[in-house]
């Protein structure tokens, strides 16, 4: 999917940032948010708009299963390094 030609502007008056959700309800779904969203020192405005369409129930199950498998493999690798 191509980026829109016009980047939305948040309530702060700044161009928004494209983020990715990793919640259980929207894994991998992208959204526009205030560029201060991940900044612990600046309070973001409440601008929020989905970029991607909603996930189908099947896609959500598949993505969550894959994420769980990746986490399991990462945990096993960390444990292996410690021994």
N, CA and C of each residue as an Amber inpcrd file, in Angstrom:
protein
   249
   0.8460000  -1.1730000   0.0000000   0.0000000   0.0000000   0.0000000
   0.8930000   1.2370000   0.0000000   0.6190000   2.1580000  -0.8890000
   1.4120000   3.3790000  -0.9860000   1.0200000   4.3550000   0.1040000
   2.0020000   5.1510000   0.5170000   1.7340000   6.2100000   1.4870000
   0.8490000   7.2540000   0.8250000   0.0030000   7.8970000   1.6080000
  -0.8270000   8.9450000   1.0200000   0.0430000  10.1000000   0.5360000
  -0.4650000  10.8450000  -0.4500000   0.3090000  11.9560000  -0.9920000
   0.4130000  13.1040000   0.0000000  -0.5750000  13.2390000   0.8670000
  -0.5700000  14.3010000   1.8720000  -0.4670000  13.6510000   3.2480000
   0.5750000  13.9780000   3.9820000   0.7370000  13.4510000   5.3380000
  -0.1760000  14.2600000   6.2580000  -1.0110000  13.5690000   7.0520000
  -1.8850000  14.3100000   7.9730000  -1.0810000  15.1360000   8.9770000
  -1.7280000  16.1210000   9.5270000  -1.1400000  16.9920000  10.5450000
  -1.8900000  16.7400000  11.8450000  -1.1530000  16.5740000  12.9440000
  -1.7890000  16.3160000  14.2370000  -2.3170000  17.6110000  14.8480000
  -2.9380000  17.4890000  15.9980000  -3.5160000  18.6420000  16.6800000
  -2.4540000  19.6370000  17.1630000  -1.1930000  19.1740000  17.2500000
  -0.0770000  20.0630000  17.6230000   0.3560000  20.9280000  16.4420000
  -0.1020000  20.5710000  15.2370000   0.2860000  21.2990000  14.0350000
   1.4850000  20.7070000  13.3270000   1.9420000  19.5290000  13.7740000
   3.0990000  18.8680000  13.1720000   2.6640000  17.7250000  12.2680000
   3.4810000  17.3830000  11.2470000   3.1800000  16.1820000  10.4620000
   3.1870000  14.9710000  11.3990000   2.2790000  14.0470000  11.1700000
   2.1770000  12.8830000  12.0430000   3.2240000  11.8290000  11.6910000
   3.3710000  10.8640000  12.5770000   4.3210000   9.7660000  12.4140000
   3.5160000   8.4890000  12.1580000   3.9970000   7.6430000  11.2600000
   3.3540000   6.3560000  11.0060000   3.9290000   5.3410000  11.9950000
   3.0800000   4.7830000  12.8380000   3.4670000   3.8280000  13.8750000
   2.8690000   2.4610000  13.5640000   3.3270000   1.4390000  14.2710000
   2.7760000   0.0950000  14.1330000   2.2720000  -0.3790000  15.4790000
   1.0390000  -0.8650000  15.5030000   0.4460000  -1.4060000  16.7210000
   0.8720000  -2.8610000  16.9000000   1.1940000  -3.2430000  18.1250000
   1.4960000  -4.6440000  18.4260000   0.5630000  -5.1550000  19.5140000
  -0.6110000  -4.5470000  19.6350000  -1.6010000  -5.0180000  20.6030000
  -2.2070000  -6.3290000  20.1040000  -2.8520000  -7.0730000  20.9950000
  -3.5020000  -8.3190000  20.6040000  -4.6530000  -8.0840000  19.6230000
  -5.2900000  -6.9310000  19.7060000  -6.4100000  -6.6420000  18.8130000
  -5.9800000  -6.1730000  17.4300000  -4.8030000  -5.5720000  17.3220000
  -4.3560000  -4.9950000  16.0450000  -2.8790000  -5.2460000  15.7690000
  -2.4150000  -6.5050000  15.8250000  -0.9840000  -6.7530000  15.6230000
  -0.5560000  -6.4080000  14.2010000   0.4850000  -5.5850000  14.0980000
   1.0360000  -5.2220000  12.8030000   0.2540000  -4.1600000  12.0490000
  -0.8370000  -3.6790000  12.6150000  -1.6640000  -2.6740000  11.9420000
  -1.0500000  -1.2880000  12.1570000  -0.9110000  -0.5400000  11.0650000
  -0.2640000   0.7680000  11.1570000  -1.2870000   1.8780000  11.4050000
  -0.8080000   2.9130000  12.0910000  -1.6690000   4.0520000  12.3900000
  -0.8500000   5.3310000  12.4290000  -1.5240000   6.4430000  12.1760000
  -0.8990000   7.7490000  12.3020000  -1.0990000   8.2510000  13.7220000
  -0.0610000   8.8410000  14.2800000  -0.1550000   9.4290000  15.6100000
   0.7870000  10.6150000  15.7160000   0.6100000  11.3850000  16.7610000
   1.4690000  12.5340000  17.0330000   2.9280000  12.0690000  17.0710000
   3.8300000  12.8740000  16.4970000   5.2430000  12.4680000  16.4780000
   5.8550000  12.4370000  17.8760000   5.1830000  13.0290000  18.8600000
   5.6540000  13.0000000  20.2480000   5.2230000  11.7200000  20.9660000
   4.5100000  10.8380000  20.2680000   3.9290000   9.6200000  20.8430000
   4.9220000   8.7890000  21.6620000   6.1270000   8.5720000  21.1430000
   7.1240000   7.7430000  21.8270000   8.1300000   8.5440000  22.6380000
   7.8870000   9.8250000  22.8110000   8.8270000  10.6930000  23.5110000
   8.3970000  10.8570000  24.9660000   9.2080000  10.3680000  25.8860000
   8.8680000  10.4240000  27.3090000   8.8960000  11.8550000  27.8530000
   9.5500000  12.7730000  27.1480000   9.7140000  14.1360000  27.6440000
   8.6690000  15.1160000  27.1060000   7.9780000  14.7370000  26.0390000
   6.9710000  15.6150000  25.4560000   5.6240000  14.9160000  25.4550000
   4.6000000  15.5760000  25.9520000   3.2690000  14.9870000  25.9730000
   2.6400000  15.0740000  24.5860000   2.2440000  13.9280000  24.0020000
   1.6360000  13.9700000  22.6820000   0.1940000  14.4750000  22.7470000
  -0.2700000  15.0210000  21.6280000  -1.6870000  15.3680000  21.5460000
  -2.4600000  14.0590000  21.3360000  -3.7230000  14.1030000  21.2260000
  -4.5320000  12.8840000  21.1290000  -4.8540000  12.4900000  19.6850000
  -4.0820000  12.9890000  18.7050000  -4.3590000  12.6460000  17.3100000
  -4.1200000  11.1620000  17.0860000  -5.0720000  10.5070000  16.4070000
  -4.9670000   9.0840000  16.0990000  -5.8270000   8.7970000  14.8770000
  -5.2730000   8.0860000  13.9120000  -6.0190000   7.6970000  12.7220000
  -5.4000000   6.4200000  12.1600000  -6.2170000   5.3980000  11.9030000
  -5.7020000   4.1590000  11.3200000  -5.2440000   4.4090000   9.8950000
  -4.1310000   3.8140000   9.5150000  -3.6330000   3.8370000   8.1410000
  -4.1040000   2.5890000   7.4100000  -4.0070000   1.4360000   8.0750000
  -4.4090000   0.1600000   7.4880000  -5.8560000  -0.1690000   7.8240000
  -6.5180000  -0.9400000   6.9690000  -7.8830000  -1.3790000   7.2880000
  -7.8620000  -2.3930000   8.4350000  -9.0110000  -2.6660000   9.0620000
  -9.0510000  -3.6480000  10.1490000  -8.5930000  -5.0340000   9.6720000
  -8.0160000  -5.7830000  10.5890000  -7.5860000  -7.1470000  10.2800000
  -8.7800000  -8.0860000  10.2760000  -8.7000000  -9.1160000   9.4500000
  -9.7300000 -10.1490000   9.5020000  -9.4560000 -10.9980000  10.7400000
 -10.4770000 -11.6560000  11.2890000 -10.2420000 -12.5080000  12.4660000
  -9.1710000 -13.5750000  12.2140000  -9.1540000 -14.1680000  11.0270000
  -8.1720000 -15.2050000  10.7090000  -6.7570000 -14.6350000  10.6790000
  -6.5940000 -13.4840000  10.0600000  -5.2780000 -12.8600000  10.0030000
  -4.7670000 -12.5160000  11.3980000  -5.6580000 -12.0430000  12.2550000
  -5.2660000 -11.7180000  13.6300000  -4.7520000 -12.9660000  14.3480000
  -5.4380000 -14.1000000  14.1830000  -5.0180000 -15.3570000  14.8210000
  -3.6520000 -15.7950000  14.2970000  -3.4660000 -15.6990000  12.9790000
  -2.1940000 -16.1030000  12.3770000  -1.0600000 -15.2140000  12.8820000
  -1.2570000 -13.9040000  12.8490000  -0.2070000 -12.9810000  13.3090000
   0.1410000 -13.1920000  14.7820000  -0.8660000 -13.3520000  15.6210000
  -0.5950000 -13.5750000  17.0470000   0.1470000 -14.8840000  17.2680000
  -0.1870000 -15.9140000  16.5010000   0.5280000 -17.1900000  16.5980000
   1.9840000 -17.0470000  16.1960000   2.2310000 -16.3080000  15.1200000
   3.6080000 -16.0830000  14.6730000   4.4000000 -15.2640000  15.6890000
   3.7780000 -14.2330000  16.2340000   4.4580000 -13.4160000  17.2430000
   4.7960000 -14.2400000  18.4840000   3.8870000 -15.1300000  18.8830000
   4.1320000 -15.9980000  20.0400000   5.3090000 -16.9410000  19.7580000
   5.3670000 -17.4670000  18.5470000   6.4570000 -18.3650000  18.1720000
   7.7940000 -17.6270000  18.1680000   7.8210000 -16.4130000  17.6220000
   9.0540000 -15.6110000  17.6020000   9.5290000 -15.3370000  19.0260000
   8.5980000 -14.9490000  19.9030000   8.9580000 -14.6810000  21.2970000
   9.5270000 -15.9300000  21.9620000   8.9100000 -17.0750000  21.7040000
   9.3910000 -18.3370000  22.2690000  10.8100000 -18.6450000  21.7920000
  11.0680000 -18.4560000  20.5130000  12.4020000 -18.7060000  19.9710000
  13.4320000 -17.7190000  20.5300000  13.0340000 -16.4500000  20.6840000
  13.9350000 -15.4540000  21.2670000  14.2580000 -15.7890000  22.7170000
  13.2510000 -16.2140000  23.4810000  13.4740000 -16.5970000  24.8780000
  14.4100000 -17.8000000  24.9760000  14.2310000 -18.7930000  24.0950000
  15.0910000 -19.9690000  24.0920000  16.5260000 -19.5920000  23.7470000
  16.6790000 -18.6610000  22.8200000  18.0280000 -18.2130000  22.4380000
  18.7100000 -17.4910000  23.5800000  17.9660000 -16.6320000  24.2930000
  18.5380000 -15.9300000  25.4560000  18.9590000 -16.9300000  26.5290000
  18.1100000 -17.9120000  26.7750000  18.4060000 -18.9230000  27.7990000
  19.6530000 -19.7260000  27.4010000  19.7700000 -20.0450000  26.1330000
  20.9170000 -20.8000000  25.6160000  22.2180000 -20.0100000  25.7880000
  22.1620000 -18.7040000  25.5880000  23.3500000 -17.8670000  25.7240000
  23.8620000 -17.8160000  27.1530000  22.9160000 -17.9060000  28.1080000
  23.2870000 -17.8240000  29.5340000  24.0060000 -19.0720000  30.0190000
  23.8060000 -20.1930000  29.3450000  24.4260000 -21.4430000  29.8000000
  25.7150000 -21.7470000  29.1090000
